Amino acid sequence: MEEQLKTAREITPGPVVERPVTSLENLTGGWRSFIPKIDIDKCVGCLNCWIYCPEACITRYEDENKKLKVKINYDYCKGCGICAAVCPVKDCIVMERQ
């Protein structure tokens, strides 16, 4: 028996996005298995983690000595480990099981 192809009107639509929002309204860090921990005393302010973070959840700031440092917004961090991989300082950023 020959299978009949359906027209676009006959196909049941998939999931529908009723109200598109930005990632600021969708916290995406809740499903990670690992979490990056920064030893801020070891941080040299190279900003590699900030540059390479695919989620832009790492922010930079100046400490009291006017040195660049970074912090992670864990609401959006997915625990990919790229920050730890690109950090040139040994054990400055380590991935810990959450």
Helices and strands as residue ranges (DSSP letters): G 29-31, E 34-38, H 48-52, E 58-62, E 68-72, H 82-86, E 93-97
